[in-house]
C-alpha cells in the first residue's frame, strides 16, 4: 500500500470528521474539539499552534490524520494532539507513518520532546498500546482528571 503524507486541506475536513466518528473511540465533545483545531488550522494560515497532516492512499482518499504543535513557552517540546486512522486501515502501519512524519518534522524544527496525553478509559487501551509500541514512556498520570475514575495519562518520547 502506497501512502502519501501532505498538509491537510479544507476539503479534507469532512473525511477527517468521518474518521473520528467511525473509530468509535471519541465522544461528541472530543470530536468537536478535534474539529475546532482543524478549523483554526484551516481558517488562520498564519497561526503556528497547530500543524495538521493527512495520510492519503493510492486512490487519493484520506485514511488518517495527525495534529501536533509546539508546547507554549517551551524550548523544543511538542504536543501530539490528535492521531486517528480510518478503522479499516488500522493495524497497517498508517499511524506509525504519521507519527514518524511528526517526529521528522519536530527534529527539523530542533524539537527535542514529544508528549501525548490520553485517557485511562478502556476504549483508549489500543491508543495507549500504540504509544508504548512506538517508544513512548508513561511520564505522568493525573488521577480522576477527566472524570471520576478517568485518569489523564501523559506519554513522553525523546526526539533528539
N, CA, C and O atoms as a GROMACS GRO file, in nm:
protein
  640
    1UNK      N    1   0.085  -0.118   0.000
    1UNK     CA    2   0.000   0.000   0.000
    1UNK      C    3   0.089   0.124   0.000
    1UNK      O    4   0.180   0.137   0.082
    2UNK      N    5   0.062   0.212  -0.091
    2UNK     CA    6   0.138   0.336  -0.104
    2UNK      C    7   0.064   0.449  -0.033
    2UNK      O    8  -0.052   0.477  -0.062
    3UNK      N    9   0.134   0.513   0.060
    3UNK     CA   10   0.074   0.621   0.139
    3UNK      C   11   0.149   0.750   0.113
    3UNK      O   12   0.272   0.753   0.112
    4UNK      N   13   0.073   0.855   0.092
    4UNK     CA   14   0.132   0.988   0.074
    4UNK      C   15   0.093   1.072   0.195
    4UNK      O   16  -0.021   1.066   0.243
    5UNK      N   17   0.188   1.150   0.244
    5UNK     CA   18   0.163   1.240   0.356
    5UNK      C   19   0.168   1.382   0.302
    5UNK      O   20   0.261   1.420   0.231
    6UNK      N   21   0.066   1.462   0.336
    6UNK     CA   22   0.064   1.602   0.291
    6UNK      C   23  -0.009   1.688   0.394
    6UNK      O   24  -0.080   1.638   0.480
    7UNK      N   25   0.012   1.819   0.381
    7UNK     CA   26  -0.059   1.911   0.468
    7UNK      C   27  -0.209   1.895   0.446
    7UNK      O   28  -0.255   1.873   0.334
    8UNK      N   29  -0.283   1.907   0.553
    8UNK     CA   30  -0.428   1.895   0.547
    8UNK      C   31  -0.487   2.017   0.475
    8UNK      O   32  -0.445   2.131   0.497
    9UNK      N   33  -0.584   1.989   0.389
    9UNK     CA   34  -0.654   2.093   0.313
    9UNK      C   35  -0.799   2.102   0.361
    9UNK      O   36  -0.849   2.013   0.429
   10UNK      N   37  -0.865   2.212   0.324
   10UNK     CA   38  -1.003   2.232   0.370
   10UNK      C   39  -1.096   2.120   0.322
   10UNK      O   40  -1.190   2.084   0.392
   11UNK      N   41  -1.072   2.066   0.204
   11UNK     CA   42  -1.158   1.958   0.155
   11UNK      C   43  -1.137   1.827   0.231
   11UNK      O   44  -1.213   1.732   0.212
   12UNK      N   45  -1.037   1.821   0.318
   12UNK     CA   46  -1.012   1.701   0.399
   12UNK      C   47  -1.099   1.696   0.524
   12UNK      O   48  -1.118   1.590   0.583
   13UNK      N   49  -1.153   1.810   0.565
   13UNK     CA   50  -1.223   1.820   0.693
   13UNK      C   51  -1.335   1.716   0.707
   13UNK      O   52  -1.345   1.649   0.810
   14UNK      N   53  -1.417   1.703   0.606
   14UNK     CA   54  -1.531   1.611   0.613
   14UNK      C   55  -1.484   1.467   0.630
   14UNK      O   56  -1.540   1.392   0.710
   15UNK      N   57  -1.381   1.428   0.557
   15UNK     CA   58  -1.329   1.291   0.568
   15UNK      C   59  -1.267   1.267   0.706
   15UNK      O   60  -1.282   1.159   0.762
   16UNK      N   61  -1.200   1.368   0.760
   16UNK     CA   62  -1.141   1.354   0.894
   16UNK      C   63  -1.251   1.340   0.998
   16UNK      O   64  -1.240   1.259   1.090
   17UNK      N   65  -1.356   1.418   0.984
   17UNK     CA   66  -1.469   1.407   1.078
   17UNK      C   67  -1.525   1.264   1.074
   17UNK      O   68  -1.555   1.206   1.178
   18UNK      N   69  -1.540   1.210   0.955
   18UNK     CA   70  -1.591   1.073   0.940
   18UNK      C   71  -1.498   0.973   1.008
   18UNK      O   72  -1.544   0.881   1.075
   19UNK      N   73  -1.368   0.992   0.992
   19UNK     CA   74  -1.272   0.903   1.058
   19UNK      C   75  -1.289   0.910   1.209
   19UNK      O   76  -1.294   0.807   1.277
   20UNK      N   77  -1.297   1.032   1.262
   20UNK     CA   78  -1.312   1.049   1.407
   20UNK      C   79  -1.437   0.979   1.459
   20UNK      O   80  -1.434   0.919   1.567
   21UNK      N   81  -1.546   0.987   1.384
   21UNK     CA   82  -1.671   0.921   1.423
   21UNK      C   83  -1.658   0.770   1.409
   21UNK      O   84  -1.696   0.695   1.500
   22UNK      N   85  -1.606   0.725   1.296
   22UNK     CA   86  -1.601   0.582   1.265
   22UNK      C   87  -1.508   0.502   1.357
   22UNK      O   88  -1.526   0.381   1.372
   23UNK      N   89  -1.410   0.566   1.417
   23UNK     CA   90  -1.321   0.493   1.509
   23UNK      C   91  -1.397   0.442   1.630
   23UNK      O   92  -1.354   0.346   1.694
   24UNK      N   93  -1.509   0.506   1.661
   24UNK     CA   94  -1.591   0.472   1.778
   24UNK      C   95  -1.511   0.477   1.908
   24UNK      O   96  -1.538   0.403   2.003
   25UNK      N   97  -1.414   0.567   1.911
   25UNK     CA   98  -1.335   0.591   2.032
   25UNK      C   99  -1.374   0.724   2.094
   25UNK      O  100  -1.394   0.733   2.215
   26UNK      N  101  -1.385   0.826   2.012
   26UNK     CA  102  -1.404   0.962   2.060
   26UNK      C  103  -1.551   0.993   2.085
   26UNK      O  104  -1.638   0.955   2.006
   27UNK      N  105  -1.579   1.062   2.195
   27UNK     CA  106  -1.716   1.106   2.220
   27UNK      C  107  -1.741   1.236   2.143
   27UNK      O  108  -1.650   1.291   2.082
   28UNK      N  109  -1.864   1.284   2.147
   28UNK     CA  110  -1.902   1.402   2.068
   28UNK      C  111  -1.819   1.524   2.105
   28UNK      O  112  -1.777   1.599   2.018
   29UNK      N  113  -1.796   1.544   2.233
   29UNK     CA  114  -1.717   1.659   2.279
   29UNK      C  115  -1.573   1.652   2.226
   29UNK      O  116  -1.516   1.753   2.186
   30UNK      N  117  -1.516   1.533   2.227
   30UNK     CA  118  -1.380   1.515   2.175
   30UNK      C  119  -1.375   1.541   2.025
   30UNK      O  120  -1.281   1.603   1.976
   31UNK      N  121  -1.474   1.494   1.952
   31UNK     CA  122  -1.480   1.517   1.807
   31UNK      C  123  -1.491   1.666   1.779
   31UNK      O  124  -1.423   1.717   1.690
   32UNK      N  125  -1.576   1.735   1.852
   32UNK     CA  126  -1.590   1.880   1.833
   32UNK      C  127  -1.459   1.952   1.862
   32UNK      O  128  -1.425   2.048   1.792
   33UNK      N  129  -1.386   1.909   1.962
   33UNK     CA  130  -1.256   1.969   1.994
   33UNK      C  131  -1.158   1.947   1.879
   33UNK      O  132  -1.088   2.039   1.838
   34UNK      N  133  -1.152   1.825   1.828
   34UNK     CA  134  -1.063   1.794   1.716
   34UNK      C  135  -1.097   1.881   1.594
   34UNK      O  136  -1.007   1.934   1.528
   35UNK      N  137  -1.224   1.894   1.566
   35UNK     CA  138  -1.268   1.975   1.451
   35UNK      C  139  -1.239   2.123   1.473
   35UNK      O  140  -1.209   2.195   1.378
   36UNK      N  141  -1.247   2.168   1.597
   36UNK     CA  142  -1.214   2.307   1.628
   36UNK      C  143  -1.068   2.336   1.595
   36UNK      O  144  -1.036   2.442   1.540
   37UNK      N  145  -0.979   2.244   1.630
   37UNK     CA  146  -0.837   2.263   1.598
   37UNK      C  147  -0.814   2.261   1.448
   37UNK      O  148  -0.733   2.338   1.396
   38UNK      N  149  -0.886   2.174   1.379
   38UNK     CA  150  -0.875   2.170   1.232
   38UNK      C  151  -0.922   2.303   1.173
   38UNK      O  152  -0.859   2.356   1.082
   39UNK      N  153  -1.032   2.357   1.225
   39UNK     CA  154  -1.083   2.485   1.175
   39UNK      C  155  -0.985   2.598   1.200
   39UNK      O  156  -0.966   2.685   1.115
   40UNK      N  157  -0.922   2.598   1.317
   40UNK     CA  158  -0.821   2.701   1.346
   40UNK      C  159  -0.708   2.689   1.244
   40UNK      O  160  -0.663   2.789   1.188
   41UNK      N  161  -0.662   2.569   1.221
   41UNK     CA  162  -0.554   2.544   1.125
   41UNK      C  163  -0.593   2.589   0.983
   41UNK      O  164  -0.515   2.655   0.915
   42UNK      N  165  -0.713   2.552   0.941
   42UNK     CA  166  -0.755   2.582   0.804
   42UNK      C  167  -0.791   2.728   0.783
   42UNK      O  168  -0.766   2.784   0.676
   43UNK      N  169  -0.849   2.792   0.884
   43UNK     CA  170  -0.900   2.928   0.866
   43UNK      C  171  -0.803   3.037   0.905
   43UNK      O  172  -0.831   3.155   0.883
   44UNK      N  173  -0.690   3.002   0.961
   44UNK     CA  174  -0.591   3.101   1.001
   44UNK      C  175  -0.452   3.053   0.962
   44UNK      O  176  -0.378   3.002   1.047
   45UNK      N  177  -0.416   3.067   0.835
   45UNK     CA  178  -0.287   3.014   0.787
   45UNK      C  179  -0.165   3.071   0.859
   45UNK      O  180  -0.058   3.010   0.855
   46UNK      N  181  -0.179   3.185   0.924
   46UNK     CA  182  -0.063   3.244   0.992
   46UNK      C  183  -0.044   3.188   1.134
   46UNK      O  184   0.060   3.211   1.195
   47UNK      N  185  -0.142   3.114   1.186
   47UNK     CA  186  -0.128   3.057   1.320
   47UNK      C  187  -0.018   2.951   1.319
   47UNK      O  188   0.008   2.888   1.216
   48UNK      N  189   0.046   2.934   1.432
   48UNK     CA  190   0.156   2.838   1.442
   48UNK      C  191   0.134   2.734   1.552
   48UNK      O  192   0.223   2.654   1.581
   49UNK      N  193   0.017   2.737   1.614
   49UNK     CA  194  -0.009   2.647   1.726
   49UNK      C  195  -0.038   2.504   1.684
   49UNK      O  196  -0.004   2.410   1.757
   50UNK      N  197  -0.099   2.486   1.568
   50UNK     CA  198  -0.141   2.353   1.525
   50UNK      C  199  -0.088   2.325   1.386
   50UNK      O  200  -0.104   2.405   1.294
   51UNK      N  201  -0.024   2.209   1.372
   51UNK     CA  202   0.025   2.160   1.243
   51UNK      C  203  -0.053   2.032   1.216
   51UNK      O  204  -0.057   1.942   1.300
   52UNK      N  205  -0.115   2.024   1.100
   52UNK     CA  206  -0.202   1.909   1.071
   52UNK      C  207  -0.166   1.850   0.936
   52UNK      O  208  -0.151   1.921   0.836
   53UNK      N  209  -0.153   1.719   0.936
   53UNK     CA  210  -0.110   1.645   0.819
   53UNK      C  211  -0.207   1.530   0.794
   53UNK      O  212  -0.259   1.469   0.887
   54UNK      N  213  -0.231   1.502   0.666
   54UNK     CA  214  -0.321   1.393   0.628
   54UNK      C  215  -0.243   1.281   0.560
   54UNK      O  216  -0.145   1.305   0.489
   55UNK      N  217  -0.289   1.158   0.582
   55UNK     CA  218  -0.236   1.041   0.512
   55UNK      C  219  -0.335   1.007   0.401
   55UNK      O  220  -0.455   0.994   0.424
   56UNK      N  221  -0.283   0.994   0.280
   56UNK     CA  222  -0.366   0.972   0.162
   56UNK      C  223  -0.327   0.836   0.100
   56UNK      O  224  -0.209   0.805   0.088
   57UNK      N  225  -0.427   0.758   0.060
   57UNK     CA  226  -0.397   0.630  -0.005
   57UNK      C  227  -0.379   0.647  -0.155
   57UNK      O  228  -0.385   0.759  -0.206
   58UNK      N  229  -0.358   0.537  -0.225
   58UNK     CA  230  -0.333   0.542  -0.370
   58UNK      C  231  -0.453   0.591  -0.449
   58UNK      O  232  -0.438   0.633  -0.564
   59UNK      N  233  -0.572   0.588  -0.389
   59UNK     CA  234  -0.693   0.639  -0.454
   59UNK      C  235  -0.720   0.785  -0.418
   59UNK      O  236  -0.827   0.838  -0.447
   60UNK      N  237  -0.621   0.850  -0.355
   60UNK     CA  238  -0.632   0.990  -0.314
   60UNK      C  239  -0.737   1.013  -0.206
   60UNK      O  240  -0.793   1.122  -0.195
   61UNK      N  241  -0.765   0.912  -0.127
   61UNK     CA  242  -0.862   0.922  -0.017
   61UNK      C  243  -0.787   0.937   0.115
   61UNK      O  244  -0.681   0.878   0.136
   62UNK      N  245  -0.844   1.016   0.202
   62UNK     CA  246  -0.784   1.036   0.334
   62UNK      C  247  -0.811   0.913   0.420
   62UNK      O  248  -0.925   0.868   0.434
   63UNK      N  249  -0.703   0.860   0.478
   63UNK     CA  250  -0.717   0.741   0.561
   63UNK      C  251  -0.668   0.766   0.704
   63UNK      O  252  -0.676   0.678   0.789
   64UNK      N  253  -0.616   0.887   0.729
   64UNK     CA  254  -0.572   0.920   0.863
   64UNK      C  255  -0.523   1.063   0.870
   64UNK      O  256  -0.501   1.128   0.768
   65UNK      N  257  -0.506   1.110   0.991
   65UNK     CA  258  -0.453   1.245   1.009
   65UNK      C  259  -0.386   1.256   1.144
   65UNK      O  260  -0.407   1.174   1.233
   66UNK      N  261  -0.304   1.360   1.157
   66UNK     CA  262  -0.237   1.387   1.283
   66UNK      C  263  -0.232   1.538   1.304
   66UNK      O  264  -0.212   1.615   1.210
   67UNK      N  265  -0.250   1.580   1.428
   67UNK     CA  266  -0.244   1.720   1.467
   67UNK      C  267  -0.145   1.731   1.582
   67UNK      O  268  -0.156   1.660   1.682
   68UNK      N  269  -0.048   1.821   1.566
   68UNK     CA  270   0.054   1.840   1.670
   68UNK      C  271   0.096   1.986   1.671
   68UNK      O  272   0.059   2.062   1.581
   69UNK      N  273   0.172   2.025   1.770
   69UNK     CA  274   0.219   2.163   1.775
   69UNK      C  275   0.317   2.182   1.890
   69UNK      O  276   0.327   2.099   1.980
   70UNK      N  277   0.388   2.292   1.883
   70UNK     CA  278   0.486   2.326   1.986
   70UNK      C  279   0.412   2.361   2.114
   70UNK      O  280   0.315   2.437   2.114
   71UNK      N  281   0.460   2.304   2.222
   71UNK     CA  282   0.401   2.336   2.353
   71UNK      C  283   0.438   2.480   2.389
   71UNK      O  284   0.556   2.515   2.387
   72UNK      N  285   0.341   2.562   2.420
   72UNK     CA  286   0.369   2.704   2.451
   72UNK      C  287   0.473   2.719   2.562
   72UNK      O  288   0.476   2.641   2.658
   73UNK      N  289   0.556   2.820   2.547
   73UNK     CA  290   0.654   2.860   2.648
   73UNK      C  291   0.760   2.755   2.676
   73UNK      O  292   0.819   2.754   2.784
   74UNK      N  293   0.785   2.666   2.580
   74UNK     CA  294   0.888   2.564   2.599
   74UNK      C  295   0.999   2.582   2.497
   74UNK      O  296   0.984   2.653   2.397
   75UNK      N  297   1.108   2.518   2.524
   75UNK     CA  298   1.221   2.515   2.432
   75UNK      C  299   1.228   2.376   2.370
   75UNK      O  300   1.298   2.288   2.419
   76UNK      N  301   1.154   2.357   2.261
   76UNK     CA  302   1.163   2.232   2.186
   76UNK      C  303   1.072   2.120   2.231
   76UNK      O  304   1.094   2.006   2.192
   77UNK      N  305   0.971   2.148   2.311
   77UNK     CA  306   0.874   2.045   2.348
   77UNK      C  307   0.750   2.058   2.260
   77UNK      O  308   0.704   2.169   2.232
   78UNK      N  309   0.699   1.946   2.215
   78UNK     CA  310   0.582   1.943   2.126
   78UNK      C  311   0.475   1.852   2.184
   78UNK      O  312   0.504   1.756   2.255
   79UNK      N  313   0.350   1.884   2.151
   79UNK     CA  314   0.236   1.803   2.191
   79UNK      C  315   0.176   1.735   2.070
   79UNK      O  316   0.160   1.797   1.964
   80UNK      N  317   0.143   1.609   2.085
   80UNK     CA  318   0.068   1.535   1.984
   80UNK      C  319  -0.077   1.543   2.028
   80UNK      O  320  -0.117   1.477   2.124
   81UNK      N  321  -0.156   1.624   1.958
   81UNK     CA  322  -0.294   1.648   2.000
   81UNK      C  323  -0.390   1.540   1.954
   81UNK      O  324  -0.473   1.493   2.032
   82UNK      N  325  -0.380   1.500   1.828
   82UNK     CA  326  -0.473   1.401   1.773
   82UNK      C  327  -0.399   1.317   1.671
   82UNK      O  328  -0.317   1.366   1.594
   83UNK      N  329  -0.430   1.190   1.671
   83UNK     CA  330  -0.387   1.100   1.564
   83UNK      C  331  -0.499   0.999   1.548
   83UNK      O  332  -0.541   0.935   1.645
   84UNK      N  333  -0.547   0.984   1.427
   84UNK     CA  334  -0.659   0.892   1.403
   84UNK      C  335  -0.645   0.833   1.264
   84UNK      O  336  -0.602   0.899   1.169
   85UNK      N  337  -0.681   0.706   1.254
   85UNK     CA  338  -0.673   0.632   1.127
   85UNK      C  339  -0.808   0.565   1.102
   85UNK      O  340  -0.871   0.512   1.194
   86UNK      N  341  -0.849   0.569   0.978
   86UNK     CA  342  -0.973   0.504   0.936
   86UNK      C  343  -0.971   0.359   0.984
   86UNK      O  344  -0.871   0.289   0.966
   87UNK      N  345  -1.080   0.312   1.046
   87UNK     CA  346  -1.078   0.178   1.107
   87UNK      C  347  -1.028   0.066   1.017
   87UNK      O  348  -0.952  -0.020   1.062
   88UNK      N  349  -1.067   0.065   0.890
   88UNK     CA  350  -1.024  -0.046   0.803
   88UNK      C  351  -0.876  -0.038   0.766
   88UNK      O  352  -0.821  -0.133   0.710
   89UNK      N  353  -0.810   0.073   0.799
   89UNK     CA  354  -0.667   0.087   0.773
   89UNK      C  355  -0.584   0.075   0.901
   89UNK      O  356  -0.461   0.080   0.896
   90UNK      N  357  -0.650   0.060   1.014
   90UNK     CA  358  -0.577   0.043   1.139
   90UNK      C  359  -0.504  -0.090   1.137
   90UNK      O  360  -0.547  -0.186   1.074
   91UNK      N  361  -0.392  -0.094   1.208
   91UNK     CA  362  -0.306  -0.212   1.217
   91UNK      C  363  -0.236  -0.242   1.085
   91UNK      O  364  -0.195  -0.355   1.060
   92UNK      N  365  -0.222  -0.137   1.001
   92UNK     CA  366  -0.147  -0.148   0.875
   92UNK      C  367  -0.028  -0.052   0.872
   92UNK      O  368   0.032  -0.032   0.766
   93UNK      N  369   0.005   0.006   0.985
   93UNK     CA  370   0.122   0.094   0.994
   93UNK      C  371   0.097   0.239   0.957
   93UNK      O  372   0.193   0.317   0.951
   94UNK      N  373  -0.027   0.278   0.934
   94UNK     CA  374  -0.058   0.417   0.895
   94UNK      C  375  -0.030   0.512   1.011
   94UNK      O  376   0.029   0.618   0.992
   95UNK      N  377  -0.072   0.474   1.131
   95UNK     CA  378  -0.044   0.557   1.249
   95UNK      C  379   0.105   0.576   1.268
   95UNK      O  380   0.150   0.686   1.300
   96UNK      N  381   0.181   0.470   1.249
   96UNK     CA  382   0.327   0.478   1.263
   96UNK      C  383   0.387   0.570   1.156
   96UNK      O  384   0.478   0.647   1.185
   97UNK      N  385   0.336   0.563   1.034
   97UNK     CA  386   0.383   0.652   0.927
   97UNK      C  387   0.356   0.798   0.965
   97UNK      O  388   0.443   0.884   0.950
   98UNK      N  389   0.236   0.825   1.014
   98UNK     CA  390   0.202   0.961   1.056
   98UNK      C  391   0.291   1.006   1.173
   98UNK      O  392   0.341   1.118   1.173
   99UNK      N  393   0.310   0.918   1.270
   99UNK     CA  394   0.394   0.952   1.385
   99UNK      C  395   0.538   0.976   1.342
   99UNK      O  396   0.602   1.070   1.389
  100UNK      N  397   0.591   0.893   1.254
  100UNK     CA  398   0.728   0.913   1.203
  100UNK      C  399   0.741   1.047   1.132
  100UNK      O  400   0.842   1.115   1.146
  101UNK      N  401   0.638   1.084   1.057
  101UNK     CA  402   0.639   1.214   0.989
  101UNK      C  403   0.647   1.327   1.091
  101UNK      O  404   0.725   1.421   1.075
  102UNK      N  405   0.566   1.317   1.195
  102UNK     CA  406   0.566   1.419   1.301
  102UNK      C  407   0.704   1.428   1.364
  102UNK      O  408   0.757   1.538   1.383
  103UNK      N  409   0.761   1.315   1.396
  103UNK     CA  410   0.894   1.314   1.460
  103UNK      C  411   1.000   1.376   1.370
  103UNK      O  412   1.086   1.450   1.417
  104UNK      N  413   0.995   1.347   1.241
  104UNK     CA  414   1.090   1.407   1.146
  104UNK      C  415   1.073   1.559   1.141
  104UNK      O  416   1.171   1.632   1.141
  105UNK      N  417   0.948   1.605   1.137
  105UNK     CA  418   0.922   1.750   1.132
  105UNK      C  419   0.969   1.818   1.260
  105UNK      O  420   1.027   1.926   1.256
  106UNK      N  421   0.944   1.754   1.374
  106UNK     CA  422   0.987   1.811   1.501
  106UNK      C  423   1.140   1.818   1.506
  106UNK      O  424   1.196   1.918   1.551
  107UNK      N  425   1.206   1.715   1.460
  107UNK     CA  426   1.353   1.715   1.457
  107UNK      C  427   1.405   1.828   1.368
  107UNK      O  428   1.502   1.894   1.402
  108UNK      N  429   1.339   1.849   1.252
  108UNK     CA  430   1.378   1.959   1.162
  108UNK      C  431   1.364   2.094   1.230
  108UNK      O  432   1.436   2.188   1.199
  109UNK      N  433   1.270   2.104   1.323
  109UNK     CA  434   1.245   2.229   1.396
  109UNK      C  435   1.328   2.236   1.525
  109UNK      O  436   1.303   2.321   1.611
  110UNK      N  437   1.425   2.147   1.539
  110UNK     CA  438   1.510   2.136   1.658
  110UNK      C  439   1.430   2.103   1.783
  110UNK      O  440   1.469   2.140   1.894
  111UNK      N  441   1.320   2.034   1.765
  111UNK     CA  442   1.242   1.989   1.879
  111UNK      C  443   1.313   1.874   1.947
  111UNK      O  444   1.390   1.801   1.884
  112UNK      N  445   1.288   1.858   2.075
  112UNK     CA  446   1.358   1.754   2.150
  112UNK      C  447   1.268   1.657   2.222
  112UNK      O  448   1.310   1.547   2.258
  113UNK      N  449   1.141   1.696   2.244
  113UNK     CA  450   1.047   1.612   2.317
  113UNK      C  451   0.911   1.611   2.248
  113UNK      O  452   0.869   1.710   2.189
  114UNK      N  453   0.844   1.496   2.257
  114UNK     CA  454   0.707   1.486   2.208
  114UNK      C  455   0.623   1.425   2.320
  114UNK      O  456   0.657   1.320   2.374
  115UNK      N  457   0.513   1.492   2.354
  115UNK     CA  458   0.422   1.446   2.457
  115UNK      C  459   0.287   1.411   2.394
  115UNK      O  460   0.239   1.479   2.303
  116UNK      N  461   0.228   1.304   2.444
  116UNK     CA  462   0.093   1.264   2.403
  116UNK      C  463   0.015   1.235   2.529
  116UNK      O  464   0.064   1.166   2.619
  117UNK      N  465  -0.106   1.286   2.536
  117UNK     CA  466  -0.188   1.257   2.652
  117UNK      C  467  -0.311   1.180   2.607
  117UNK      O  468  -0.361   1.198   2.495
  118UNK      N  469  -0.359   1.095   2.694
  118UNK     CA  470  -0.478   1.017   2.664
  118UNK      C  471  -0.550   0.981   2.794
  118UNK      O  472  -0.503   1.010   2.904
  119UNK      N  473  -0.661   0.919   2.777
  119UNK     CA  474  -0.747   0.880   2.888
  119UNK      C  475  -0.714   0.738   2.934
  119UNK      O  476  -0.660   0.658   2.859
  120UNK      N  477  -0.749   0.710   3.058
  120UNK     CA  478  -0.731   0.575   3.111
  120UNK      C  479  -0.852   0.485   3.083
  120UNK      O  480  -0.851   0.367   3.118
  121UNK      N  481  -0.956   0.541   3.019
  121UNK     CA  482  -1.075   0.461   2.988
  121UNK      C  483  -1.037   0.341   2.901
  121UNK      O  484  -0.942   0.347   2.822
  122UNK      N  485  -1.110   0.233   2.915
  122UNK     CA  486  -1.083   0.109   2.842
  122UNK      C  487  -1.082   0.130   2.690
  122UNK      O  488  -1.005   0.066   2.619
  123UNK      N  489  -1.167   0.219   2.641
  123UNK     CA  490  -1.176   0.242   2.497
  123UNK      C  491  -1.042   0.295   2.441
  123UNK      O  492  -1.019   0.285   2.320
  124UNK      N  493  -0.957   0.350   2.526
  124UNK     CA  494  -0.828   0.403   2.483
  124UNK      C  495  -0.712   0.305   2.502
  124UNK      O  496  -0.596   0.344   2.488
  125UNK      N  497  -0.740   0.180   2.532
  125UNK     CA  498  -0.634   0.081   2.554
  125UNK      C  499  -0.545   0.067   2.430
  125UNK      O  500  -0.422   0.064   2.443
  126UNK      N  501  -0.604   0.059   2.311
  126UNK     CA  502  -0.523   0.046   2.188
  126UNK      C  503  -0.438   0.171   2.165
  126UNK      O  504  -0.326   0.161   2.115
  127UNK      N  505  -0.491   0.286   2.202
  127UNK     CA  506  -0.416   0.410   2.189
  127UNK      C  507  -0.294   0.408   2.280
  127UNK      O  508  -0.184   0.442   2.238
  128UNK      N  509  -0.314   0.368   2.404
  128UNK     CA  510  -0.203   0.361   2.498
  128UNK      C  511  -0.098   0.261   2.450
  128UNK      O  512   0.022   0.286   2.459
  129UNK      N  513  -0.144   0.148   2.399
  129UNK     CA  514  -0.050   0.047   2.348
  129UNK      C  515   0.025   0.099   2.227
  129UNK      O  516   0.143   0.068   2.209
  130UNK      N  517  -0.041   0.178   2.143
  130UNK     CA  518   0.025   0.240   2.026
  130UNK      C  519   0.143   0.325   2.072
  130UNK      O  520   0.252   0.316   2.016
  131UNK      N  521   0.121   0.407   2.173
  131UNK     CA  522   0.230   0.492   2.223
  131UNK      C  523   0.344   0.407   2.278
  131UNK      O  524   0.460   0.434   2.248
  132UNK      N  525   0.312   0.308   2.356
  132UNK     CA  526   0.416   0.222   2.414
  132UNK      C  527   0.493   0.150   2.304
  132UNK      O  528   0.615   0.141   2.309
  133UNK      N  529   0.421   0.098   2.205
  133UNK     CA  530   0.485   0.027   2.093
  133UNK      C  531   0.574   0.118   2.010
  133UNK      O  532   0.662   0.071   1.938
  134UNK      N  533   0.551   0.250   2.019
  134UNK     CA  534   0.630   0.345   1.942
  134UNK      C  535   0.728   0.423   2.031
  134UNK      O  536   0.761   0.538   2.004
  135UNK      N  537   0.772   0.356   2.137
  135UNK     CA  538   0.880   0.404   2.223
  135UNK      C  539   0.847   0.528   2.306
  135UNK      O  540   0.937   0.604   2.341
  136UNK      N  541   0.722   0.547   2.337
  136UNK     CA  542   0.684   0.647   2.436
  136UNK      C  543   0.689   0.580   2.572
  136UNK      O  544   0.672   0.458   2.582
  137UNK      N  545   0.712   0.657   2.675
  137UNK     CA  546   0.704   0.604   2.811
  137UNK      C  547   0.605   0.689   2.890
  137UNK      O  548   0.589   0.808   2.864
  138UNK      N  549   0.540   0.625   2.986
  138UNK     CA  550   0.445   0.699   3.068
  138UNK      C  551   0.523   0.796   3.157
  138UNK      O  552   0.607   0.754   3.238
  139UNK      N  553   0.496   0.923   3.143
  139UNK     CA  554   0.566   1.027   3.218
  139UNK      C  555   0.487   1.070   3.341
  139UNK      O  556   0.545   1.102   3.444
  140UNK      N  557   0.354   1.071   3.329
  140UNK     CA  558   0.272   1.117   3.441
  140UNK      C  559   0.131   1.060   3.428
  140UNK      O  560   0.085   1.024   3.321
  141UNK      N  561   0.066   1.055   3.542
  141UNK     CA  562  -0.073   1.012   3.548
  141UNK      C  563  -0.143   1.101   3.650
  141UNK      O  564  -0.100   1.110   3.765
  142UNK      N  565  -0.249   1.165   3.606
  142UNK     CA  566  -0.326   1.251   3.695
  142UNK      C  567  -0.459   1.180   3.721
  142UNK      O  568  -0.543   1.169   3.631
  143UNK      N  569  -0.476   1.135   3.841
  143UNK     CA  570  -0.596   1.059   3.880
  143UNK      C  571  -0.722   1.144   3.866
  143UNK      O  572  -0.724   1.261   3.902
  144UNK      N  573  -0.827   1.081   3.814
  144UNK     CA  574  -0.960   1.141   3.805
  144UNK      C  575  -0.961   1.274   3.730
  144UNK      O  576  -1.047   1.358   3.757
  145UNK      N  577  -0.870   1.294   3.636
  145UNK     CA  578  -0.858   1.423   3.566
  145UNK      C  579  -0.981   1.453   3.481
  145UNK      O  580  -1.041   1.559   3.495
  146UNK      N  581  -1.017   1.362   3.393
  146UNK     CA  582  -1.129   1.387   3.301
  146UNK      C  583  -1.264   1.371   3.372
  146UNK      O  584  -1.358   1.446   3.347
  147UNK      N  585  -1.270   1.272   3.459
  147UNK     CA  586  -1.388   1.249   3.542
  147UNK      C  587  -1.347   1.146   3.647
  147UNK      O  588  -1.237   1.091   3.641
  148UNK      N  589  -1.434   1.120   3.741
  148UNK     CA  590  -1.404   1.022   3.845
  148UNK      C  591  -1.372   0.887   3.780
  148UNK      O  592  -1.454   0.834   3.705
  149UNK      N  593  -1.255   0.834   3.808
  149UNK     CA  594  -1.215   0.706   3.751
  149UNK      C  595  -1.151   0.714   3.613
  149UNK      O  596  -1.115   0.612   3.556
  150UNK      N  597  -1.137   0.835   3.558
  150UNK     CA  598  -1.079   0.853   3.424
  150UNK      C  599  -0.955   0.941   3.436
  150UNK      O  600  -0.962   1.064   3.438
  151UNK      N  601  -0.840   0.874   3.444
  151UNK     CA  602  -0.713   0.944   3.461
  151UNK      C  603  -0.663   1.002   3.329
  151UNK      O  604  -0.695   0.954   3.221
  152UNK      N  605  -0.584   1.106   3.342
  152UNK     CA  606  -0.509   1.161   3.229
  152UNK      C  607  -0.371   1.096   3.234
  152UNK      O  608  -0.301   1.105   3.335
  153UNK      N  609  -0.332   1.031   3.124
  153UNK     CA  610  -0.201   0.968   3.115
  153UNK      C  611  -0.119   1.045   3.012
  153UNK      O  612  -0.162   1.065   2.899
  154UNK      N  613  -0.001   1.088   3.053
  154UNK     CA  614   0.087   1.164   2.965
  154UNK      C  615   0.206   1.077   2.929
  154UNK      O  616   0.277   1.026   3.016
  155UNK      N  617   0.226   1.060   2.799
  155UNK     CA  618   0.338   0.983   2.747
  155UNK      C  619   0.443   1.078   2.691
  155UNK      O  620   0.412   1.188   2.646
  156UNK      N  621   0.568   1.034   2.696
  156UNK     CA  622   0.682   1.117   2.653
  156UNK      C  623   0.772   1.034   2.561
  156UNK      O  624   0.794   0.915   2.579
  157UNK      N  625   0.823   1.107   2.460
  157UNK     CA  626   0.922   1.046   2.371
  157UNK      C  627   1.030   1.150   2.344
  157UNK      O  628   1.001   1.263   2.306
  158UNK      N  629   1.156   1.109   2.364
  158UNK     CA  630   1.268   1.197   2.332
  158UNK      C  631   1.291   1.193   2.181
  158UNK      O  632   1.296   1.085   2.122
  159UNK      N  633   1.305   1.310   2.120
  159UNK     CA  634   1.324   1.319   1.976
  159UNK      C  635   1.472   1.331   1.941
  159UNK      O  636   1.522   1.261   1.853
  160UNK      N  637   1.542   1.418   2.010
  160UNK     CA  638   1.685   1.436   1.982
  160UNK      C  639   1.770   1.377   2.090
  160UNK      O  640   1.893   1.382   2.083
   0.00000   0.00000   0.00000
